[in-house]
Amino acid sequence: MFLRALEWKGRSLRFLDQTRLPWEEVYVETEDYRDIVEAIKHLRIRGAPLIGVAAAYGLCLGAFEGLKSEDFFSFLERVDLELRSTRPTAVNLFWALDRMRAIWSAQNALGDWEEVVDRLVAEAKAIDAENVATSESIARFGAALFENGDRVLTHCNTGPLACGGWGTALGAILWAVHREGKKLTVYADETRPILQGARLTAFELLKSGIPVTLVCDNMAGSLMSRGHITKVIVGADRIAMNGDVANKIGTYTIAVLAYHHGIPFYVAAPLSTVDPEAKTGGDIPIEERNPQEVTTFGGVTVAPSGVAVYNPAFDVTPSSLVHAFVTEEGVVYPPFEEKLQALRSKRRK
């Protein structure tokens, strides 16, 4: 039913180029980790959970190449650093690479490079499988929050393309409709400036047989004031320990509007998205991207030459605006800090 965004092929990685959607479905297969670095950086591979899986497999590709180098571990160090430099906000990237590093750095003294590569591939496959299982749990718990007849707004893209498996926020919608038979009305923000909602979320919902109404980002308040929205659900790229949420730019605006109109605002994300080093949202680095993403639309220039541009890819929503988090361990209601810490500790055991 869903497109498969990533697939490990033994010594290569096959991925769907998401910048080509919805016009064409183009798959790229590569044995070069540099292609994965480029794909993550330029949003050919995107979505916080999927970025983590792709980075793990990218390190495996680098490890295969490293077998031919004079210094295997120095080569892996360079591969690791290149992958970490791609997207600063999505913490799943660093979480996955930390898991991989724990394997290759611990094996440094052994000198059995082939064994290290085998262990890295096994770990990447485990991260991939865990991610699929996690997304299914999130989808199932999230679906339970919807009632038959709900009118749901979502922002950016959080389905199988971004997360693997069912997805997170969009996964909850898919599960509610396809597994529980609920009748939902779904609205998708276009999500400027890259249009992940228009290009990807609308595409995934239609492909799965779920009608969706596409709206401009600045229409959310009007929809809410007229009673067209009863629930909001979004994903997350990084969650601070106090429950502040970094997600696609525009999320904060929607959260404020939802709070004003008394509409539940849910955040669906795996516990790997919770960053123990970020105490509040102020500790989360915010990626700034190419100004041309704002000055052009569909490849056509829409702004005067030389105009100053501010293009943060994410914003931070305060925990006070979050009704609940949907995780693979269940739905978490305020107060968040102790509960999120307890769930993270449980997952580590």
C-alpha positions in Angstrom: 0.0 0.0 0.0 2.9 2.4 0.8 5.9 3.4 -1.2 9.2 2.1 0.1 11.5 5.0 0.6 14.7 3.0 1.4 15.8 -0.5 0.7 19.2 -2.2 1.6 20.4 -4.4 -1.3 23.3 -6.2 0.4 26.1 -3.8 -0.6 24.1 -0.9 -1.9 21.2 1.3 -0.8 18.2 2.0 -3.0 16.2 5.1 -2.2 13.3 7.1 -3.6 14.3 10.6 -4.7 11.6 12.6 -2.9 12.4 15.8 -4.7 10.9 14.3 -7.9 7.6 13.6 -6.3 4.7 13.8 -7.1 5.5 14.1 -10.7 7.6 10.9 -11.1 8.8 8.0 -8.9 12.5 7.8 -9.4 14.7 5.3 -7.5 18.4 5.7 -7.1 20.7 2.8 -6.2 24.2 3.5 -5.0 27.3 2.0 -3.3 28.8 5.4 -2.6 28.2 6.9 0.9 28.7 10.3 -0.7 25.5 9.9 -2.6 23.7 9.4 0.7 25.3 12.5 2.2 24.2 14.5 -0.8 20.7 12.9 -0.7 20.1 13.8 3.0 21.5 17.3 2.6 19.3 18.1 -0.4 16.1 16.4 0.8 16.1 13.5 -1.6 16.0 11.5 1.6 14.1 13.3 4.3 12.0 12.9 7.5 13.7 12.6 10.9 13.3 8.8 11.4 14.2 8.0 7.9 17.3 10.2 8.0 18.6 8.1 10.9 18.1 4.8 9.0 19.7 6.3 5.9 22.7 7.5 7.8 23.2 4.1 9.3 23.2 2.5 5.9 25.3 5.3 4.6 28.0 4.4 7.2 27.8 0.8 6.0 28.6 1.9 2.4 31.5 3.9 3.8 32.7 0.9 5.7 32.8 -1.2 2.5 34.8 1.5 0.8 37.0 1.8 3.9 38.1 -1.8 3.5 40.2 -0.7 0.5 41.8 2.2 2.4 45.1 2.3 4.3 43.4 3.3 7.6 40.0 1.8 7.9 39.0 3.6 11.1 40.3 7.0 10.0 38.2 6.6 6.9 35.1 5.7 9.0 35.7 8.7 11.1 35.5 10.9 8.0 32.4 9.2 6.8 30.7 9.6 10.2 31.6 13.3 10.2 30.3 13.9 6.7 27.0 12.2 7.5 26.6 14.2 10.8 27.1 17.5 8.9 24.0 17.0 6.7 21.1 18.1 8.9 21.7 19.7 12.3 18.2 19.7 13.7 16.9 16.1 13.2 18.3 14.3 16.3 17.6 10.8 14.9 20.5 11.3 12.6 22.9 11.6 15.5 21.1 8.9 17.5 21.6 6.4 14.7 25.2 7.3 14.0 26.0 7.1 17.8 24.7 3.5 17.7 26.9 2.7 14.8 29.9 4.5 16.3 29.6 2.4 19.5 30.3 -0.7 17.3 33.1 0.5 15.1 35.0 2.5 17.8 34.8 -0.5 20.2 36.3 -2.8 17.5 39.3 -0.5 16.7 41.9 -2.6 18.5 40.8 -5.9 17.0 41.9 -5.3 13.4 39.3 -7.6 12.0 37.8 -5.1 9.6 35.5 -7.5 7.8 33.9 -8.5 11.1 33.4 -4.8 11.9 31.6 -4.3 8.6 29.4 -7.3 9.2 28.5 -5.9 12.6 27.7 -2.5 11.2 25.4 -3.9 8.6 23.6 -6.0 11.2 23.2 -2.9 13.4 21.9 -0.8 10.5 19.4 -3.5 9.7 18.3 -3.6 13.3 17.8 0.2 13.4 15.7 -0.1 10.2 13.6 -2.9 11.6 13.1 -1.2 14.9 12.1 2.0 13.1 9.4 0.1 11.2 8.1 -1.5 14.4 8.2 1.8 16.2 6.2 3.6 13.5 3.5 0.9 13.7 3.1 1.4 17.4 3.0 5.2 17.1 0.4 4.8 14.3 -1.8 2.5 16.5 -1.6 4.7 19.6 -2.2 7.8 17.6 -5.2 6.4 15.8 -6.9 5.8 19.1 -7.0 9.6 19.7 -9.3 10.1 16.7 -13.1 9.7 16.8 -15.2 8.9 13.8 -16.0 12.1 12.0 -12.9 14.0 13.2 -11.6 16.8 11.0 -7.8 16.6 11.2 -5.1 19.0 10.2 -1.5 17.9 9.7 1.6 19.9 8.7 4.6 18.9 6.6 5.0 15.1 5.8 5.2 12.4 8.4 4.1 9.3 6.5 6.0 6.2 5.2 8.1 8.5 3.0 9.5 10.4 6.0 9.5 7.7 8.6 9.3 4.2 7.0 6.6 1.7 8.0 3.3 3.5 8.6 4.8 6.8 9.6 4.2 8.9 12.7 1.5 11.6 12.6 0.3 10.7 9.2 0.7 7.0 10.2 -2.0 7.6 12.9 -4.4 8.9 10.2 -3.6 6.0 7.9 -4.1 3.4 10.8 -7.4 5.1 11.9 -8.8 4.9 8.4 -7.5 1.6 7.1 -7.3 -0.5 10.3 -10.1 0.9 12.4 -12.5 2.1 9.6 -12.9 5.6 11.0 -14.2 8.3 8.7 -11.9 11.3 8.9 -11.8 14.5 7.0 -8.1 15.3 6.4 -6.6 18.7 5.7 -2.9 19.1 4.7 -1.0 22.3 4.9 1.1 22.9 1.7 4.1 23.5 4.0 6.1 26.3 2.4 8.8 26.7 1.2 9.5 23.1 0.0 5.9 22.1 -0.2 6.2 18.7 1.6 2.5 18.8 2.4 1.4 19.6 -1.1 3.9 17.3 -2.9 4.2 14.4 -0.4 1.5 14.3 2.2 -1.3 14.8 -0.4 0.4 12.3 -2.6 0.7 9.6 0.1 -2.9 10.1 1.2 -4.4 9.9 -2.3 -2.2 6.9 -3.1 -3.5 5.1 0.0 -7.1 6.0 -0.9 -7.8 8.7 1.7 -9.3 11.9 0.4 -7.4 15.0 1.5 -8.0 18.7 1.1 -4.9 20.8 0.5 -4.8 24.3 2.1 -2.2 27.1 2.1 -0.3 27.4 5.3 -2.0 30.7 6.2 -5.5 29.2 6.0 -5.3 27.2 9.3 -6.6 30.0 11.5 -9.6 30.6 9.2 -10.4 26.8 9.2 -10.3 26.6 12.9 -12.4 29.7 13.5 -15.1 28.2 11.3 -15.1 24.9 13.1 -13.5 22.9 10.3 -10.7 21.4 12.5 -11.3 19.2 15.5 -7.7 17.7 15.9 -4.2 18.7 14.9 -1.4 16.1 14.7 2.2 16.7 13.6 5.6 15.1 13.8 8.9 16.2 15.4 12.5 16.5 14.4 13.8 17.0 18.0 12.0 17.1 21.4 13.6 18.8 24.4 13.4 17.2 27.8 10.8 19.7 29.0 8.5 18.9 26.0 9.4 21.8 23.7 9.2 20.6 20.1 11.3 21.5 17.0 9.3 20.7 13.9 8.9 22.0 10.4 8.6 25.8 10.2 5.0 26.9 10.6 4.3 24.3 13.3 4.5 26.9 16.1 1.9 29.1 14.4 -0.5 26.2 14.1 0.0 25.2 17.7 -0.8 28.8 18.9 -4.0 28.8 16.7 -5.0 25.4 18.0 -4.5 26.5 21.6 -6.6 29.7 21.0 -9.4 27.7 19.5 -9.3 24.9 22.1 -8.3 22.2 19.6 -6.0 19.3 20.8 -2.5 19.6 19.3 -0.7 16.2 19.2 2.9 15.5 18.4 3.7 12.0 17.2 7.4 10.9 17.3 9.6 8.1 18.4 11.4 8.4 21.7 14.7 8.6 19.8 13.6 12.1 18.9 13.8 13.1 22.6 17.2 14.7 23.1 18.5 14.4 26.6 21.1 17.1 26.0 18.4 19.6 25.1 16.8 20.8 28.4 14.5 23.3 26.6 13.7 24.3 23.0 16.4 27.0 23.3 19.0 24.2 23.2 17.9 22.9 19.9 19.9 24.0 16.8 17.8 25.3 14.0 18.9 24.6 10.4 18.8 27.6 8.0 18.6 26.6 4.3 19.2 28.1 0.9 17.4 31.5 0.3 16.4 30.2 -3.2 13.9 27.9 -1.5 12.0 31.1 -0.6 12.7 33.3 -3.6 11.5 30.7 -6.1 8.3 28.7 -6.4 8.2 25.6 -8.7 11.4 26.7 -10.2 10.1 30.2 -11.1 11.6 33.3 -9.4 9.0 35.1 -7.4 11.0 37.7 -5.5 13.2 40.7 -6.6 16.9 40.0 -7.1 19.0 40.9 -4.1 16.2 40.8 -1.5 17.3 39.6 2.0 15.9 36.2 3.0 15.5 34.4 6.3 14.8 30.7 5.8 14.8 28.6 9.0 13.7 25.1 8.3 12.2 24.6 11.7 10.6 26.4 14.6 10.1 25.5 18.3 6.7 24.9 19.8 6.6 25.4 23.6 5.5 22.4 25.6 2.6 24.4 27.0 0.9 24.2 23.6 1.2 20.4 23.3 -1.8 18.5 24.3 0.0 15.1 24.3 2.9 13.2 22.7 2.3 10.0 20.8 5.2 7.6 21.2 5.9 3.9 20.6 5.3 3.4 24.3 1.9 5.1 24.4 0.4 8.6 24.7 2.1 10.9 27.1 0.2 13.8 28.7 1.6 16.7 30.8 3.7 17.1 32.8 6.2 15.9 30.3 9.7 16.0 31.6 9.6 13.1 34.2 7.4 11.0 31.9 9.6 11.4 28.9 12.7 10.6 30.9 11.1 7.5 32.4 10.1 6.2 29.0 13.6 6.8 27.6 15.0 4.9 30.5 12.6 2.0 29.9 13.6 1.8 26.3 17.3 1.5 27.1 16.7 -1.5 29.3 
